[in-house]
Amino acid sequence: MLEPVATSANRSKELYDGIDRNDLKLTATCGRALGMEFYHKTGELYLVDAVYGLMVVGSGGGLATQLASGKDGERFDEADALDIDPNTGEIYIADLGTLLYKTNNLREILLSEERTGRLLKYDPKTKKLTVLLKGLELAAGVAVSKDGSFVLVGEYIACRITRYWLKGPKANTSEIFVELPGNPDNIKKTKSGDFWVAVNIQRLQPKPSCFALGQKISADGQILETVNFYAEYNATSVAEVQEHHG
């Protein structure tokens, strides 16, 4: 038997079942969980919700508790992904920015020059939310390195991944980690410390199309492997690539 995890007390069985998937007014009622990660030391499930921000569900399941809705009283624009430092428990969040409030048209998104995406950190011990980076081009996907020395954040429009250093001589600075052949979505760390990135190559002409890839990238930014998903999924975009048993 499957038990649902709820991000809002306003949800009914009808809302869970999706009585009207096209009713955008329900988003504010239901919320919209876009990313989630277990913290294995506690068994808690952390998630980011487009409406309610950062939330946590206890190891026993049930209703999620809101931890943060934004920085300095401002709401997250659209929290899209998170990752947890396995050593410190600190949570890193990719906030898409304001662009998707203005349009969901793919052409307008890809041609946009808007840079409102952010990378944030939440410390569960102090309950403090800190903005680490601003001006990102649609921040989608985030991952902490195995040793906790840096965090990666994807920039969907710019077709690249940016590295923010947490430790060492470059601490609190950022740099381009890798340029990609398409638009990156979620970034997932492997047991060995490499990263799998979902990459979607978008074509607008002669008609909109998409070619989805999975790219394995080393901790020093080298592309190690590329998997083409076109044969399996045709022109469907891919949001995430997870490594299973190596």
Secondary structure, DSSP 8 states (H G I E B T S, - for coil): -----BS-TT--HHHHHTS-TT-TTHHHHH--EEEEEEETTTTEEEEEETTTEEEEE-TT--B-EEEESSSTT---S-EEEEEE-TTT--EEEEE--SHHHH---HHHHHH-----EEEEEEETTTTEEEEEEEEESSEEEEEE-TTSSEEEEEETTTTEEEEEE-SSTTTT-EEEEEE-SSEEEEEEE-TTS-EEEEEEEEE-SSS-EEEEEEEEE-TTS-EEEEEE-HHHHTT-----------
